[in-house]
């Protein structure tokens, strides 16, 4: 399929991206703004999430109820998310609805009501989400790992803290919105069936005069290594392990991604086979690549019983290091098929594509074509993966455990 990315940067710094997918009857956009958790003032953890919630409680000429009713009437599927760097608003809809959806979200990012009377409702929603996620061990384990491995401001989580949420006042919400919701550093990525020239004209009308603010400079990221334990009365122990790898921006990213795929993509992966199937140590185990502030990490999770936690950690580390013995042709072939299948599925989803376009532009300043990605995947060989592993051997480990008994990393794995 013909693939052409369109790009325009407005004078105020806003980047507009578009990819026409005429075989679809839908359109979708992802709107990323530099209003993530790393920009929260000290002592107000959770402010980014509360501001995101408040911004969706009425904007422009519509109050909160009327705004939601119109989105529902138009059949717009929408969501929002908070990451370390951004707040993102995503929408998917029938193509004919796109112009009105852009109008509604232009009002949201420029003219939200931020009603003070609804702050307590937004705060209680945040508390409920925090309590729900605390009961989800995988999420809790990774949240603790992020706080440990990536110090403030990068280690904050989207849910914030009880103390931070309790401290928020409506003046803090309005200040955060004023200082963070601006065009410089913002990306609006659209995919699906739409006319690029029409979209450019509309976005220029809606957002071209959006006043800009200077982008904030952030401190360098200095990761922490070692072991940390969070006590939790349970017969289970949850392990979150991280070690260095190349970041998404690296020319060798697909080599690193492939090695993690051999570890964790599917039920024939090494972690699933060695840790779960052969030894029955865990009920869940996986690994994934993660990039933050120009640094890459591999994040691993394992859920097990307390009396088997030590053995689980040992086998997990052994399985990671087994990549140094080489990758088989069967493993590589299966991985290539899975990655290419995901690219095919992305071609059928305007929402998935708009999100990928925005993410690629943020990390790379460009969007690789599917042909380019397939070429990178086809170029992977067992020898190239083995070479990459030895050049970027796992090191600088961080371990977080949640359970009744702490674990320590073996000597030689911390800050190696």
Helices and strands as residue ranges (DSSP letters): E 5-9, E 15-20, E 26-33, G 37-39, H 47-55, E 58-59, E 62-63, H 64-73, E 77-82, E 87-94, G 95-97, H 98-110, G 116-118, H 119-134, H 137-149, H 162-167, H 170-180, E 187-192, H 196-207, E 226-231, E 236-245, H 253-264, H 270-270, I 271-278, E 282-292, E 295-305, G 306-308, H 309-321, G 322-325, H 329-346, H 350-364, H 370-378, H 382-391, E 398-403
